[in-house]
Amino acid sequence: MSGEQKSKALAEQATGKAKEALGRMTGNERMTTEGRADQAKGDARQAKEKTKDAFRH
């Protein structure tokens, strides 16, 4: 996985977790949902890069 894409995936996942936690603490359902969506984007980016790496070898 390229370093740049890996860091983007991790950043999206971390941002999503933070948003979800903040949304739960404040009772903001919209922020909680956005956090879950950000985590899913990070997971998808990570899976895509792992697949690309698997075919390179």
C-alpha positions, 0 to 999 in steps of 0.5 A, spaced: 500 500 500 502 506 498 504 511 504 500 516 502 494 512 501 495 508 507 495 515 511 489 517 508 485 511 510 488 511 517 486 519 517 479 517 515 478 512 520 480 516 525 476 522 523 470 518 523 471 514 530 472 521 533 466 524 529 462 518 531 464 518 539 463 526 539 456 525 536 454 520 541 456 524 547 452 530 544 446 526 542 447 529 535 445 523 530 447 526 524 455 527 526 454 520 529 452 517 522 457 522 518 463 519 523 460 512 521 460 514 513 468 516 514 470 510 517 467 506 511 470 510 506 477 509 510 475 502 510 474 501 503 480 505 501 484 501 505 481 494 502 482 497 495 490 498 496 490 491 499 487 488 493 492 492 489 498 490 493 496 483 492 496 483 485 503 487 484 506 481 488 
